Amino acid sequence: MHIHSQYTVDVLVAGAGPVGLTAAGELRRRGVSVRVVDRLPARLPYAKAVGIQPRTLELWDRAGLARQMLEAAVPMLGQLLYVDGAERQRFDLVLPPEVPYGFAALPQYETERILEEHLEGFGTRVERDTELLSFEQDEDGVTARLARTGVDGGGAEEVRCRYLVGCDGAHSVVRKGLGLTFEGGAFPDEYMLGDVEVDWDLPPGYGVRSLRRGADGTADDTLVCIPLPGTGRYRVSTTVPPELSAPGGGGAPGDGVAHGLQNGRAPSLAHVQAVLDRLSPRPATASALRWSSVFRISHRLVDRYGRGRVFVAGDAAHIHPPTGAQGMNTGIQDAWNLAWKLALAVAGRARPGLLGSYDAERRPVGEEVVGRTVRHAAEGVQADPADPATVMLREAQLLVGYRGSPVVDGEVPRAGAGPGAGDRAPDCGGLRGRIAAYPLRLFDVLRGRGHVLLVYRPDGTDGGVERLADRAREASGGLVATLAVLAGDGAPPTGAGPPAYRDAGGEFARLYGVREPTAFLVRPDGYLGARLPLPAEESLTAHLARVFAG
């Protein structure tokens, strides 16, 4: 078989699901050359992952993608819980007013379409019918072997790349090639999914969870319906009927991992109707079946998120129950965390250890999500012992943070005193610029940027900001932008220094818990790399030395 070796690329991404497309898009947005390969001939027309968390929308805002996603999605307003036909709880998804986005539902194929079009805007197309067979890495790069899987074949190809990112799912070739462990277990039951229209009179925008209890009081039959775009359209799931159940649970392709959609046993509209007849809290008829499948659930986590120049993200690193729509969103955050660090490494601007912080920051998140979704699958989110407000913020992924990371520095404020180093950088409103006649959100001025140094001055002047901006620019090789946030009303200064915004309503000061002159280093993934009291020239230089090569 002839081997082609003429292609060279900075990063090869295996897998063109939402996680791989996110990694590729963020790398291309930073000027990194990327190839994305996927063994499938086209996007799958399945509404697999449908829940979009507010934190994911914040990341898409940073990339300029929020509008497209919002226009394609529908709001998720809450969940209605029924037990033995009676309504037991109405769970409204309500977040604090400063959070810019609510919960949404969007079929996975639509998420992939928008991300793929975004990637194509950078001149990169997904190479379909192309499978990663194997790879070898050395100190200087990775040599990957690809094969065309389509009807036209095309032989094998050898690709030399600087880094390889495995976003290739639960049966990841990259994970296996690295020899990573994938410890965990599997749920014994199989489930079925159906994408249908339901004509009941329940309020739109609410998920429906309907349980029937057995003689011992435990749930022995469950219906879960998640709203989708379209009138009366839902993704319906329940335990698989006996006639569709595979002996021994089959479906795992030889690696012992049984997770995700199973082939060859598609439920019919009659199967969906049968479960509605048993469990629907209102009279309901299902129609317009778009697709259906049987699926299995495992819960597993890798022992590390990468080795050397090769990394894993998304389902290649962690799989778990779909409870709370955490999986795809967690994978997208994996990809964002890794992409900005890889971009610096490709440019020769990353300090040793920066890429290692990907595992240090994201593997604890994966471990927490796997454990929580397994508990919630067994007991329901409503059984969570945390107070409802905390549960809501955590499900929205707004409490994910990296305190203690090897690449964050600075103050950890007292409880309730704003975000500390490693925490999510919150949005705020009411910022006034020099020219615009309308107030701006903080996320408006962060959109499209990389690292941003926010310098807050409670005295309303921009004294010392230009000096700090010079230090940031020098220590990062021009990769950190600086913005001043100044207390008070009126127009901000119009000097030649960094752009300045007035915190006219005091919202920045309140949400960031700051009264003294303070510098906040916002990373490209929207987390605080540092919170430093002014004067901060030396401490800022020391922090940037953890991230940027000199």
C-alpha positions as CSV (number, residue, x, y, z in Angstrom):
1,M,0.0,0.0,0.0
2,H,1.5,3.4,-1.0
3,I,2.1,5.8,1.8
4,H,1.7,9.5,1.2
5,S,3.7,11.8,3.5
6,Q,3.5,15.2,1.8
7,Y,1.1,16.7,4.5
8,T,2.4,18.5,7.5
9,V,0.2,20.2,10.0
10,D,0.5,21.8,13.5
11,V,-2.4,19.8,15.1
12,L,-4.3,16.7,13.9
13,V,-7.8,16.4,15.5
14,A,-9.3,12.9,15.4
15,G,-13.1,13.2,15.6
16,A,-15.5,15.8,14.3
17,G,-18.2,15.8,17.0
18,P,-18.8,19.0,19.0
19,V,-15.6,18.5,21.0
20,G,-13.3,18.0,18.0
21,L,-14.9,20.9,16.1
22,T,-14.5,23.1,19.1
23,A,-10.8,22.3,19.5
24,A,-10.2,22.8,15.8
25,G,-12.2,26.1,15.6
26,E,-10.3,27.6,18.6
27,L,-7.0,26.5,17.2
28,R,-7.8,28.0,13.8
29,R,-9.0,31.2,15.4
30,R,-5.5,31.5,16.8
31,G,-3.8,30.9,13.5
32,V,-2.8,27.3,14.1
33,S,-2.9,24.9,11.1
34,V,-5.3,22.0,11.7
35,R,-6.6,18.9,10.1
36,V,-9.8,17.3,11.3
37,V,-10.6,13.7,10.4
38,D,-13.7,11.6,11.1
39,R,-14.4,8.1,10.0
40,L,-18.1,8.8,9.3
41,P,-19.2,9.9,5.9
42,A,-21.5,12.7,7.2
43,R,-22.9,14.2,10.4
44,L,-25.2,11.8,12.1
45,P,-28.9,13.1,12.0
46,Y,-29.4,12.2,15.7
47,A,-30.4,14.5,18.5
48,K,-28.0,12.8,20.9
49,A,-26.6,15.5,23.2
50,V,-29.3,18.3,23.2
51,G,-28.8,20.3,26.4
52,I,-26.7,23.4,26.1
53,Q,-25.5,24.9,29.4
54,P,-25.2,28.6,30.1
55,R,-21.4,28.3,30.5
56,T,-21.1,26.8,27.0
57,L,-23.0,29.7,25.6
58,E,-20.6,32.1,27.3
59,L,-17.7,30.3,25.6
60,W,-19.5,30.6,22.2
61,D,-20.0,34.3,23.0
62,R,-16.2,34.7,23.4
63,A,-15.8,33.1,19.9
64,G,-18.6,35.1,18.3
65,L,-20.8,32.1,17.9
66,A,-23.6,32.7,20.5
67,R,-26.0,34.4,18.1
68,Q,-26.0,31.5,15.6
69,M,-26.5,29.0,18.4
70,L,-29.3,31.0,20.1
71,E,-31.2,31.4,16.9
72,A,-31.2,27.6,16.3
73,A,-32.0,26.5,19.9
74,V,-35.0,26.6,22.1
75,P,-35.1,27.6,25.7
76,M,-35.0,25.0,28.5
77,L,-37.3,26.5,31.2
78,G,-37.3,23.7,33.7
79,Q,-38.5,20.2,34.4
80,L,-41.9,18.8,35.5
81,L,-41.7,15.7,37.7
82,Y,-44.6,13.3,37.8
83,V,-44.9,10.2,40.1
84,D,-47.6,7.7,39.4
85,G,-49.4,10.2,37.2
86,A,-49.5,13.0,39.7
87,E,-47.4,16.2,39.5
88,R,-44.8,16.3,42.3
89,Q,-42.5,19.1,41.4
90,R,-42.0,21.9,39.0
91,F,-38.4,22.7,38.8
92,D,-37.7,26.1,37.1
93,L,-34.3,26.8,35.7
94,V,-33.6,30.3,37.1
95,L,-30.2,31.9,37.3
96,P,-29.0,35.1,38.9
97,P,-29.7,38.2,36.6
98,E,-26.0,38.8,35.9
99,V,-25.7,35.5,34.1
100,P,-26.1,36.4,30.5
101,Y,-27.6,33.2,29.1
102,G,-30.1,30.7,30.2
103,F,-30.4,26.9,29.5
104,A,-31.1,25.8,26.0
105,A,-31.8,22.7,23.9
106,L,-30.3,22.1,20.5
107,P,-29.9,18.8,18.6
108,Q,-26.3,17.7,18.4
109,Y,-26.4,17.7,14.6
110,E,-27.3,21.4,14.6
111,T,-24.5,22.2,17.1
112,E,-22.1,20.3,14.8
113,R,-23.4,22.1,11.7
114,I,-22.8,25.6,13.2
115,L,-19.4,24.6,14.5
116,E,-18.4,23.1,11.2
117,E,-19.5,26.2,9.3
118,H,-17.5,28.3,11.8
119,L,-14.4,26.1,11.1
120,E,-14.9,26.4,7.3
121,G,-14.8,30.2,7.7
122,F,-11.1,29.7,8.5
123,G,-10.6,27.5,5.4
124,T,-10.6,24.2,7.2
125,R,-13.0,21.4,6.2
126,V,-13.6,18.1,8.0
127,E,-12.0,15.2,6.2
128,R,-14.7,12.6,6.3
129,D,-14.5,8.9,5.6
130,T,-11.0,9.2,7.1
131,E,-9.9,7.1,10.0
132,L,-7.0,7.3,12.4
133,L,-5.4,3.9,12.5
134,S,-2.4,4.4,14.7
135,F,0.3,6.9,15.7
136,E,3.7,7.2,17.2
137,Q,5.2,10.2,19.0
138,D,8.7,11.4,19.7
139,E,10.3,14.5,21.2
140,D,9.6,16.6,18.1
141,G,6.1,15.5,17.0
142,V,3.6,12.8,16.2
143,T,3.4,10.5,13.1
144,A,-0.1,9.4,12.5
145,R,-1.4,6.9,10.0
146,L,-4.7,7.6,8.4
147,A,-6.9,5.5,6.0
148,R,-9.8,6.5,3.8
149,T,-12.9,4.4,4.8
150,G,-15.2,5.5,2.0
151,V,-16.2,3.4,-1.1
152,D,-13.5,5.0,-3.2
153,G,-10.8,4.0,-0.7
154,G,-7.7,6.1,-1.3
155,G,-5.1,4.0,0.5
156,A,-3.2,5.0,3.6
157,E,-1.5,8.3,4.5
158,E,1.2,9.2,6.9
159,V,0.8,12.6,8.6
160,R,3.5,14.4,10.6
161,C,2.0,16.8,13.1
162,R,3.2,18.7,16.2
163,Y,0.3,17.5,18.3
164,L,-2.5,15.0,18.2
165,V,-5.9,15.6,19.9
166,G,-8.2,12.6,20.3
167,C,-11.8,13.7,20.4
168,D,-12.8,10.3,19.0
169,G,-15.4,9.1,21.5
170,A,-15.9,6.3,23.9
171,H,-13.9,3.8,21.8
172,S,-11.1,6.3,21.2
173,V,-8.2,5.0,19.1
174,V,-6.1,7.8,20.6
175,R,-6.8,6.8,24.2
176,K,-6.0,3.2,23.4
177,G,-2.8,4.1,21.5
178,L,-1.6,6.1,24.6
179,G,-2.3,3.1,26.8
180,L,-4.5,5.1,29.2
181,T,-6.7,3.3,31.6
182,F,-10.4,3.9,31.4
183,E,-11.7,2.6,34.7
184,G,-15.4,2.5,35.7
185,G,-18.5,0.4,35.1
186,A,-21.7,0.2,33.2
187,F,-25.4,0.4,34.0
188,P,-27.1,-3.0,33.5
189,D,-30.2,-1.6,31.7
190,E,-30.5,-0.6,28.1
191,Y,-32.5,2.4,27.1
192,M,-34.2,3.7,24.0
193,L,-34.3,7.1,22.4
194,G,-36.9,8.5,20.0
195,D,-37.2,11.9,18.3
196,V,-40.9,12.5,17.9
197,E,-43.7,15.0,18.1
198,V,-46.1,14.7,21.0
199,D,-49.5,16.4,21.1
200,W,-50.0,16.8,24.8
201,D,-51.0,20.1,26.5
202,L,-48.0,20.4,28.8
203,P,-46.2,23.7,28.8
204,P,-43.5,24.1,26.1
205,G,-39.9,24.5,27.1
206,Y,-40.1,22.1,30.1
207,G,-38.5,18.7,30.3
208,V,-40.8,16.0,31.6
209,R,-39.8,13.2,33.9
210,S,-42.5,10.7,34.8
211,L,-42.0,7.8,37.2
212,R,-44.1,4.8,38.2
213,R,-43.2,3.2,41.5
214,G,-43.3,-0.5,42.2
215,A,-44.5,-2.2,45.3
216,D,-41.3,-1.5,47.2
217,G,-41.6,2.2,46.5
218,T,-38.7,2.5,44.0
219,A,-39.1,3.7,40.4
220,D,-39.5,0.7,38.1
221,D,-40.5,2.6,35.0
222,T,-39.4,6.0,33.8
223,L,-40.1,8.4,30.9
224,V,-37.9,11.4,30.2
225,C,-38.8,13.9,27.5
226,I,-36.5,16.8,26.5
227,P,-37.9,19.6,24.3
228,L,-36.4,20.1,20.9
229,P,-36.8,22.9,18.3
230,G,-40.2,22.4,16.6
231,T,-43.8,22.3,17.7
232,G,-44.4,19.6,20.2
233,R,-41.1,18.0,19.4
234,Y,-39.2,16.0,22.1
235,R,-36.4,13.5,22.5
236,V,-38.1,10.7,24.4
237,S,-36.1,8.1,26.4
238,T,-37.1,5.1,28.6
239,T,-35.9,1.6,29.4
240,V,-35.7,-0.5,26.3
241,P,-38.6,-3.0,25.9
242,P,-37.7,-6.7,26.1
243,E,-38.1,-7.4,22.4
244,L,-35.4,-4.9,21.6
245,S,-33.0,-5.9,24.3
246,A,-29.8,-7.6,23.2
247,P,-28.7,-10.7,25.1
248,G,-25.6,-9.8,27.2
249,G,-26.1,-6.1,26.2
250,G,-24.0,-6.3,23.1
251,G,-22.9,-3.5,21.0
252,A,-19.4,-2.8,22.3
253,P,-16.9,-3.0,19.5
254,G,-14.5,-5.4,21.1
255,D,-13.0,-3.0,23.8
256,G,-15.4,-3.8,26.6
257,V,-16.8,-0.3,26.6
258,A,-20.6,-0.4,26.0
259,H,-21.7,3.3,25.8
260,G,-23.8,5.3,23.4
261,L,-26.0,4.3,20.5
262,Q,-26.3,0.6,19.5
263,N,-26.7,-0.5,16.0
264,G,-29.5,-2.5,14.4
265,R,-32.3,-2.3,17.0
266,A,-34.2,0.9,16.3
267,P,-37.5,1.3,18.2
268,S,-40.6,2.0,16.2
269,L,-43.2,4.7,16.7
270,A,-45.3,2.0,18.3
271,H,-42.6,1.4,20.9
272,V,-42.6,5.2,21.7
273,Q,-46.4,5.3,21.9
274,A,-46.5,2.3,24.3
275,V,-44.4,4.1,26.8
276,L,-46.5,7.3,26.5
277,D,-49.6,5.2,27.1
278,R,-48.0,3.8,30.2
279,L,-46.4,6.9,31.7
280,S,-47.5,10.1,30.0
281,P,-49.2,12.4,32.6
282,R,-51.6,13.7,29.9
283,P,-53.2,11.9,27.0
284,A,-50.7,12.0,24.2
285,T,-50.1,10.7,20.7
286,A,-46.6,10.4,19.2
287,S,-46.0,11.1,15.5
288,A,-43.3,12.1,13.0
289,L,-40.6,9.8,14.3
290,R,-37.4,11.2,12.9
291,W,-35.0,8.7,14.4
292,S,-34.7,6.2,17.2
293,S,-32.1,4.0,18.7
294,V,-31.2,1.8,21.7
295,F,-28.3,3.0,23.8
296,R,-26.2,1.9,26.8
297,I,-24.6,4.0,29.6
298,S,-21.2,3.5,31.1
299,H,-19.3,5.6,33.6
300,R,-15.5,5.8,33.0
301,L,-12.6,8.2,33.4
302,V,-9.1,8.1,32.0
303,D,-6.1,8.1,34.4
304,R,-4.7,11.1,32.6
305,Y,-5.8,13.5,29.8
306,G,-2.7,13.2,27.7
307,R,0.9,12.1,27.5
308,G,3.7,14.0,25.7
309,R,2.3,15.5,22.5
310,V,-1.0,13.6,22.5
311,F,-4.2,14.5,24.4
312,V,-7.7,13.2,24.8
313,A,-10.9,15.3,25.4
314,G,-14.7,14.7,25.6
315,D,-16.0,11.1,25.6
316,A,-12.4,9.9,24.8
317,A,-11.6,11.0,28.4
318,H,-14.8,10.6,30.3
319,I,-18.2,9.0,29.8
320,H,-21.2,9.0,32.2
321,P,-25.0,9.1,32.3
322,P,-26.7,11.9,30.3
323,T,-28.3,13.3,33.5
324,G,-28.2,17.1,33.6
325,A,-26.8,17.3,30.0
326,Q,-23.2,17.5,31.3
327,G,-21.2,15.3,28.9
328,M,-21.0,17.3,25.7
329,N,-20.7,20.6,27.6
330,T,-17.9,19.2,29.7
331,G,-16.1,18.1,26.5
332,I,-16.5,21.5,24.9
333,Q,-14.8,23.0,28.0
334,D,-12.0,20.4,27.7
335,A,-11.4,21.5,24.2
336,W,-11.3,25.3,25.0
337,N,-8.9,24.7,27.9
338,L,-6.6,22.7,25.7
339,A,-6.8,24.8,22.5
340,W,-5.4,28.1,23.8
341,K,-2.6,26.3,25.5
342,L,-1.8,24.3,22.4
343,A,-1.8,27.5,20.3
344,L,0.9,29.0,22.5
345,A,2.9,25.8,22.4
346,V,2.7,25.7,18.6
347,A,3.9,29.3,18.4
348,G,6.8,28.5,20.8
349,R,5.3,30.9,23.4
350,A,4.2,28.4,26.1
351,R,6.2,27.9,29.2
352,P,7.2,24.3,30.1
353,G,4.4,22.9,32.2
354,L,1.6,24.9,30.5
355,L,0.3,21.9,28.5
356,G,0.5,19.8,31.7
357,S,-2.0,22.1,33.3
358,Y,-4.6,20.7,30.9
359,D,-4.7,17.5,32.9
360,A,-4.3,19.3,36.2
361,E,-7.3,21.5,35.6
362,R,-9.7,19.3,33.6
363,R,-9.3,15.8,35.0
364,P,-10.7,16.8,38.5
365,V,-13.7,18.3,36.6
366,G,-14.2,15.1,34.7
367,E,-14.0,13.1,38.0
368,E,-16.6,15.3,39.7
369,V,-19.0,15.2,36.7
370,V,-18.8,11.4,36.4
371,G,-19.5,10.9,40.1
372,R,-22.3,13.5,40.2
373,T,-24.2,12.2,37.1
374,V,-24.0,8.6,38.4
375,R,-25.6,9.7,41.7
376,H,-28.2,11.8,39.9
377,A,-29.0,9.0,37.5
378,A,-29.8,6.8,40.5
379,E,-31.6,9.3,42.7
380,G,-32.6,12.3,40.5
381,V,-31.2,15.8,40.6
382,Q,-33.9,16.8,43.0
383,A,-32.3,14.5,45.6
384,D,-29.1,16.5,45.6
385,P,-28.3,17.7,49.2
386,A,-26.9,21.1,48.1
387,D,-29.2,24.1,48.3
388,P,-31.2,24.7,45.1
389,A,-29.3,27.8,44.0
390,T,-26.0,25.9,44.2
391,V,-27.4,23.0,42.3
392,M,-28.6,25.3,39.6
393,L,-25.3,27.1,39.2
394,R,-23.4,23.8,39.2
395,E,-25.7,22.2,36.6
396,A,-25.1,25.3,34.5
397,Q,-21.4,24.6,34.9
398,L,-20.9,28.1,36.3
399,L,-19.1,26.8,39.4
400,V,-16.3,25.0,37.4
401,G,-13.0,26.5,38.4
402,Y,-9.3,25.9,38.7
403,R,-8.2,27.1,42.1
404,G,-5.0,25.4,43.0
405,S,-4.0,25.0,39.3
406,P,-0.2,25.3,38.7
407,V,-0.8,28.2,36.3
408,V,-3.1,30.5,38.4
409,D,-1.9,33.1,40.9
410,G,-3.1,35.7,43.4
411,E,-5.8,36.4,45.9
412,V,-8.4,33.9,47.0
413,P,-11.0,36.4,48.4
414,R,-13.2,35.6,51.3
415,A,-16.5,33.9,50.6
416,G,-18.9,36.2,48.8
417,A,-16.2,38.7,47.9
418,G,-16.0,38.0,44.2
419,P,-14.0,35.6,42.1
420,G,-10.5,34.5,42.9
421,A,-7.7,33.2,40.8
422,G,-8.9,30.2,38.9
423,D,-12.6,31.1,39.1
424,R,-14.9,31.9,36.2
425,A,-14.7,35.6,35.2
426,P,-18.4,36.8,35.5
427,D,-20.1,39.0,33.1
428,C,-21.4,42.4,34.2
429,G,-23.4,45.2,32.6
430,G,-23.4,49.0,32.6
431,L,-19.9,49.6,31.2
432,R,-19.7,53.0,29.4
433,G,-17.1,53.5,26.6
434,R,-15.7,56.6,25.0
435,I,-17.9,56.7,22.0
436,A,-20.8,54.3,22.2
437,A,-24.0,55.9,23.4
438,Y,-25.2,52.6,25.0
439,P,-23.9,50.6,27.9
440,L,-21.8,47.5,27.2
441,R,-21.5,44.1,28.9
442,L,-18.0,43.0,29.9
443,F,-18.4,40.0,27.6
444,D,-18.9,42.5,24.7
445,V,-15.4,43.9,25.2
446,L,-13.8,40.4,25.8
447,R,-15.4,38.9,22.7
448,G,-12.8,37.7,20.2
449,R,-9.8,38.4,22.4
450,G,-7.2,36.2,24.0
451,H,-5.7,37.1,27.4
452,V,-7.0,40.3,28.7
453,L,-5.7,42.3,31.7
454,L,-8.6,44.2,33.4
455,V,-7.3,46.9,35.7
456,Y,-9.8,48.3,38.1
457,R,-9.3,51.8,39.6
458,P,-11.8,52.9,42.3
459,D,-10.6,56.5,42.2
460,G,-11.9,56.8,38.6
461,T,-8.5,57.7,37.1
462,D,-6.4,55.6,34.8
463,G,-3.2,56.4,36.6
464,G,-0.6,53.6,36.3
465,V,-2.7,51.6,33.9
466,E,-0.4,52.4,30.9
467,R,2.6,51.3,32.8
468,L,1.0,48.0,33.8
469,A,-0.1,47.5,30.2
470,D,3.5,47.9,29.0
471,R,4.6,45.3,31.5
472,A,2.0,42.9,30.4
473,R,2.8,43.4,26.8
474,E,6.5,43.0,27.4
475,A,6.1,39.8,29.5
476,S,3.7,38.1,27.1
477,G,5.3,39.2,23.8
478,G,2.3,41.3,22.9
479,L,-0.2,38.6,23.6
480,V,-2.0,40.3,26.6
481,A,-4.4,43.1,25.9
482,T,-5.1,45.6,28.7
483,L,-8.4,47.3,29.5
484,A,-9.1,49.8,32.3
485,V,-12.3,49.6,34.3
486,L,-12.8,52.9,36.2
487,A,-15.3,53.8,38.9
488,G,-17.6,56.7,38.4
489,D,-19.9,58.3,35.9
490,G,-19.1,60.3,32.8
491,A,-16.9,59.6,29.8
492,P,-13.7,57.7,30.4
493,P,-10.3,59.3,29.7
494,T,-9.5,59.8,26.1
495,G,-5.7,59.6,26.3
496,A,-3.4,57.4,24.3
497,G,-3.4,54.7,27.0
498,P,-5.3,51.3,26.9
499,P,-9.1,51.4,26.2
500,A,-11.0,52.5,29.3
501,Y,-14.6,51.9,30.4
502,R,-16.6,53.4,33.2
503,D,-18.2,51.1,35.7
504,A,-21.1,53.6,35.8
505,G,-23.5,51.5,37.9
506,G,-20.9,49.9,40.0
507,E,-21.8,46.4,38.7
508,F,-18.2,45.4,38.0
509,A,-17.1,46.4,41.5
510,R,-20.0,44.5,43.0
511,L,-19.7,41.3,41.0
512,Y,-15.9,41.2,41.2
513,G,-16.0,42.0,45.0
514,V,-13.4,44.8,44.6
515,R,-12.9,48.1,46.4
516,E,-9.2,48.6,46.0
517,P,-7.1,49.0,42.8
518,T,-6.8,45.5,41.4
519,A,-5.7,43.7,38.3
520,F,-7.6,40.7,36.9
521,L,-5.9,38.5,34.2
522,V,-8.7,36.9,32.2
523,R,-7.6,33.8,30.2
524,P,-8.9,33.0,26.7
525,D,-11.3,30.4,28.3
526,G,-12.9,33.0,30.5
527,Y,-11.3,32.0,33.8
528,L,-9.1,34.3,36.0
529,G,-5.5,33.4,35.7
530,A,-4.6,35.9,38.4
531,R,-6.2,38.4,40.8
532,L,-3.5,40.9,41.9
533,P,-3.7,44.0,44.1
534,L,-2.0,47.1,42.7
535,P,0.8,47.9,42.3
536,A,1.2,44.6,40.5
537,E,4.1,45.0,38.1
538,E,6.3,42.3,39.8
539,S,3.5,39.9,40.6
540,L,2.0,40.2,37.1
541,T,5.4,39.5,35.6
542,A,5.8,36.5,37.8
543,H,2.4,35.2,36.8
544,L,2.9,35.7,33.1
545,A,6.2,33.8,33.4
546,R,4.2,30.8,34.4
547,V,2.3,30.9,31.1
548,F,4.4,32.6,28.4
549,A,7.9,31.7,27.3
550,G,10.2,34.7,27.3
